[in-house]
């Protein structure tokens, strides 16, 4: 198991946001954390990455306890994070954004990601090579953000609401690229409220609402569970 989260409790100030949240990811899996807006998805992702450290519980990454560790330490161990607000460098070109993120984590033994490999995965970025990040569309920025994270050669990729605000055609394209990443052996945990997108790309799902996990199982089982979808996922 590459990631094992057990009973984490996270606060913003005195506000208790996550209540004994547990989830797990096996190597090579695509796992989705599903929930409505405000359900606790982003807080869960930030907790795992060390950006909003939980007050209690356990986060095991590659068998090492990383709860309370700094985000840079967790990144050095091979965890990559794609935030929901993308945070690309608007005054740098597409290539510069990618090159700046290039690194090899400790104990990495695979084929390293390069700018050319990212361009193979996301062909629309090729013609944007010299364009500044601030002039890209939302879909182009999302491709760049994912590509930038891949340049860090992570063992586990955290994607926080990757298709929020994107056009349906872009959503479909991004889903296809995520499935390609799975074929390449990448491991992905993503948070999402778009059930249709999750059903297209994930193989395992956890459903969160009001900071608590209410369901876990295969994506096929979730697709057939109308009660869970209606209670926790329908707007």
Secondary structure, DSSP 8 states (H G I E B T S, - for coil): --EEEEEEEEEETTEEEEEEEEEEE-TT-EEEEE--TTSSHHHHHHHHHTSS--SEEEEEETTEE-TT--HHHHHHTTEEEE-TT----TTSBHHHHHHHT----TT--S----HHHHHHH-GGGGGGTTSBGGGS-HHHHHHHHHHHHHTT--SEEEEESTTTT--HHHHHHHHHHHHHHHHTT-EEEEEES-HHHHHHH-SEEEEEETTEEEEEEEHHHHHH-HHHIIIII--
